[in-house]
Amino acid sequence: MSRIQGTALGLLVTAVLLGAGVGAVGGQPSSTESTATTAAGRTSAETFPVYVSGWVSMPGVVQVTEGAIVADAVAAAGGAMEGALLDTVNLARPLVAGDHVQIPGPGDSISVSSATDSGGLISINLADVSTLEQLPGVGPVLAERIIDHREANGPFEAAEDLLEVPGIGEAKLASMRDLIRVP
């Protein structure tokens, strides 16, 4: 490699690193940083795109590395905004190329499917009236009380918190304990 080529390569690497540093100010990753690092061959981790929308600082397509989880994509999108309903999202879910991560906020409707996990457990923090009615001994009135309590006091932190809802005692809680999840 000639001296001129070496100098040009050095200037290029410096410019890329400076550009990556500018893009990362404030803890916000830069797509330039991810691309430059990969292009320069300094990392062995492959990156792939994920679309992040909703209550994040910088919604859009972000690059994450192999083995990334939803929390990594949210961080790459500048982090969650104040008021984001992060307890409605599985932040530990592994990502694959092309995933769409939606971070809801106050007033956003949350799909019923997100209230029931793959094991069929019902999230008492996400379920609507009709989903809660699937629990033994829970009708529309009691389901509404559960939602009212959740809205007035914040998300349930443990199954035992349901005992604070009028109409739920130890026996009713025992009948639904294996069918619910918190959060």
C-alpha positions as a Python dict, from the first residue, in 0.01 Angstrom:
ca = {
    (1, 'M'): (0, 0, 0),
    (2, 'S'): (141, 338, -98),
    (3, 'R'): (186, 617, 152),
    (4, 'I'): (-93, 818, -14),
    (5, 'Q'): (-332, 521, -2),
    (6, 'G'): (-246, 464, 365),
    (7, 'T'): (-308, 829, 448),
    (8, 'A'): (-636, 829, 257),
    (9, 'L'): (-749, 512, 438),
    (10, 'G'): (-654, 665, 772),
    (11, 'L'): (-853, 981, 695),
    (12, 'L'): (-1151, 773, 585),
    (13, 'V'): (-1147, 565, 904),
    (14, 'T'): (-1112, 882, 1115),
    (15, 'A'): (-1404, 1047, 933),
    (16, 'V'): (-1622, 741, 978),
    (17, 'L'): (-1538, 716, 1347),
    (18, 'L'): (-1603, 1087, 1401),
    (19, 'G'): (-1934, 1060, 1216),
    (20, 'A'): (-2030, 760, 1426),
    (21, 'G'): (-1941, 948, 1743),
    (22, 'V'): (-2153, 1247, 1643),
    (23, 'G'): (-2448, 1018, 1568),
    (24, 'A'): (-2414, 850, 1905),
    (25, 'V'): (-2429, 1170, 2112),
    (26, 'G'): (-2688, 1141, 2388),
    (27, 'G'): (-2674, 763, 2390),
    (28, 'Q'): (-2852, 742, 2057),
    (29, 'P'): (-2687, 489, 1829),
    (30, 'S'): (-2611, 586, 1476),
    (31, 'S'): (-2684, 369, 1176),
    (32, 'T'): (-2353, 505, 1044),
    (33, 'E'): (-2176, 360, 1345),
    (34, 'S'): (-2326, 18, 1291),
    (35, 'T'): (-2252, 19, 918),
    (36, 'A'): (-1904, 165, 955),
    (37, 'T'): (-1803, -81, 1219),
    (38, 'T'): (-1921, -371, 1009),
    (39, 'A'): (-1768, -230, 689),
    (40, 'A'): (-1434, -176, 861),
    (41, 'G'): (-1441, -536, 981),
    (42, 'R'): (-1396, -455, 1349),
    (43, 'T'): (-1689, -662, 1464),
    (44, 'S'): (-1793, -1016, 1390),
    (45, 'A'): (-2158, -967, 1491),
    (46, 'E'): (-2399, -947, 1199),
    (47, 'T'): (-2659, -671, 1206),
    (48, 'F'): (-3012, -675, 1076),
    (49, 'P'): (-3300, -426, 1051),
    (50, 'V'): (-3594, -402, 1292),
    (51, 'Y'): (-3877, -149, 1271),
    (52, 'V'): (-3957, 26, 1599),
    (53, 'S'): (-4267, 246, 1626),
    (54, 'G'): (-4489, 405, 1884),
    (55, 'W'): (-4372, 568, 2205),
    (56, 'V'): (-3997, 579, 2136),
    (57, 'S'): (-3778, 885, 2085),
    (58, 'M'): (-3676, 805, 1727),
    (59, 'P'): (-3923, 566, 1559),
    (60, 'G'): (-3802, 398, 1243),
    (61, 'V'): (-3581, 121, 1118),
    (62, 'V'): (-3284, 47, 1344),
    (63, 'Q'): (-2996, -195, 1310),
    (64, 'V'): (-2943, -449, 1588),
    (65, 'T'): (-2687, -721, 1626),
    (66, 'E'): (-2737, -1093, 1620),
    (67, 'G'): (-2882, -1209, 1953),
    (68, 'A'): (-3060, -876, 2017),
    (69, 'I'): (-3381, -857, 2219),
    (70, 'V'): (-3670, -609, 2207),
    (71, 'A'): (-3504, -393, 2475),
    (72, 'D'): (-3203, -350, 2244),
    (73, 'A'): (-3425, -230, 1959),
    (74, 'V'): (-3602, 18, 2189),
    (75, 'A'): (-3262, 151, 2302),
    (76, 'A'): (-3149, 178, 1939),
    (77, 'A'): (-3462, 388, 1870),
    (78, 'G'): (-3354, 637, 2135),
    (79, 'G'): (-3533, 473, 2426),
    (80, 'A'): (-3892, 474, 2539),
    (81, 'M'): (-4069, 805, 2585),
    (82, 'E'): (-4213, 902, 2921),
    (83, 'G'): (-4552, 735, 2958),
    (84, 'A'): (-4471, 439, 2733),
    (85, 'L'): (-4647, 123, 2849),
    (86, 'L'): (-4338, -97, 2859),
    (87, 'D'): (-4506, -351, 3086),
    (88, 'T'): (-4724, -447, 2789),
    (89, 'V'): (-4425, -552, 2579),
    (90, 'N'): (-4198, -851, 2630),
    (91, 'L'): (-3866, -665, 2637),
    (92, 'A'): (-3674, -994, 2660),
    (93, 'R'): (-3814, -1142, 2336),
    (94, 'P'): (-3538, -1228, 2086),
    (95, 'L'): (-3556, -1043, 1755),
    (96, 'V'): (-3523, -1157, 1395),
    (97, 'A'): (-3468, -950, 1083),
    (98, 'G'): (-3777, -758, 978),
    (99, 'D'): (-3952, -766, 1317),
    (100, 'H'): (-4186, -480, 1407),
    (101, 'V'): (-4167, -364, 1766),
    (102, 'Q'): (-4464, -146, 1867),
    (103, 'I'): (-4434, 42, 2197),
    (104, 'P'): (-4780, 158, 2310),
    (105, 'G'): (-4852, 462, 2522),
    (106, 'P'): (-5149, 604, 2709),
    (107, 'G'): (-5464, 591, 2501),
    (108, 'D'): (-5330, 330, 2259),
    (109, 'S'): (-5546, 24, 2222),
    (110, 'I'): (-5374, -297, 2318),
    (111, 'S'): (-5481, -604, 2126),
    (112, 'V'): (-5652, -883, 2314),
    (113, 'S'): (-5397, -1127, 2173),
    (114, 'S'): (-5126, -948, 2370),
    (115, 'A'): (-5327, -1009, 2688),
    (116, 'T'): (-5294, -1386, 2644),
    (117, 'D'): (-4948, -1536, 2609),
    (118, 'S'): (-4848, -1843, 2409),
    (119, 'G'): (-4913, -2064, 2712),
    (120, 'G'): (-5272, -1938, 2732),
    (121, 'L'): (-5213, -1737, 3050),
    (122, 'I'): (-5410, -1414, 3079),
    (123, 'S'): (-5225, -1099, 3176),
    (124, 'I'): (-5431, -925, 3443),
    (125, 'N'): (-5250, -603, 3349),
    (126, 'L'): (-5348, -612, 2980),
    (127, 'A'): (-5674, -802, 2954),
    (128, 'D'): (-5998, -632, 2861),
    (129, 'V'): (-6339, -722, 3006),
    (130, 'S'): (-6412, -1006, 2763),
    (131, 'T'): (-6069, -1162, 2818),
    (132, 'L'): (-6101, -1142, 3199),
    (133, 'E'): (-6443, -1309, 3174),
    (134, 'Q'): (-6263, -1624, 3058),
    (135, 'L'): (-6136, -1668, 3415),
    (136, 'P'): (-6343, -1889, 3647),
    (137, 'G'): (-6596, -1693, 3850),
    (138, 'V'): (-6533, -1367, 3666),
    (139, 'G'): (-6830, -1205, 3500),
    (140, 'P'): (-6863, -861, 3342),
    (141, 'V'): (-6906, -678, 3673),
    (142, 'L'): (-6602, -834, 3839),
    (143, 'A'): (-6396, -793, 3520),
    (144, 'E'): (-6481, -424, 3520),
    (145, 'R'): (-6379, -398, 3888),
    (146, 'I'): (-6041, -554, 3804),
    (147, 'I'): (-5986, -301, 3525),
    (148, 'D'): (-6105, -11, 3744),
    (149, 'H'): (-5862, -116, 4019),
    (150, 'R'): (-5579, -146, 3767),
    (151, 'E'): (-5651, 200, 3623),
    (152, 'A'): (-5682, 362, 3966),
    (153, 'N'): (-5381, 196, 4131),
    (154, 'G'): (-5148, 105, 3847),
    (155, 'P'): (-5050, -240, 3724),
    (156, 'F'): (-5078, -544, 3948),
    (157, 'E'): (-4738, -652, 4078),
    (158, 'A'): (-4843, -992, 4213),
    (159, 'A'): (-5144, -1221, 4184),
    (160, 'E'): (-5222, -1149, 4550),
    (161, 'D'): (-5293, -786, 4456),
    (162, 'L'): (-5623, -913, 4313),
    (163, 'L'): (-5739, -960, 4673),
    (164, 'E'): (-5774, -580, 4689),
    (165, 'V'): (-6049, -596, 4423),
    (166, 'P'): (-6396, -614, 4579),
    (167, 'G'): (-6546, -956, 4507),
    (168, 'I'): (-6218, -1148, 4493),
    (169, 'G'): (-6131, -1355, 4795),
    (170, 'E'): (-5881, -1631, 4863),
    (171, 'A'): (-6098, -1904, 4703),
    (172, 'K'): (-6158, -1709, 4381),
    (173, 'L'): (-5791, -1615, 4359),
    (174, 'A'): (-5694, -1982, 4406),
    (175, 'S'): (-5926, -2084, 4119),
    (176, 'M'): (-5763, -1840, 3876),
    (177, 'R'): (-5402, -1834, 4001),
    (178, 'D'): (-5276, -2092, 3747),
    (179, 'L'): (-5454, -1914, 3459),
    (180, 'I'): (-5309, -1565, 3502),
    (181, 'R'): (-4976, -1397, 3473),
    (182, 'V'): (-4833, -1083, 3625),
    (183, 'P'): (-4722, -857, 3467),
}
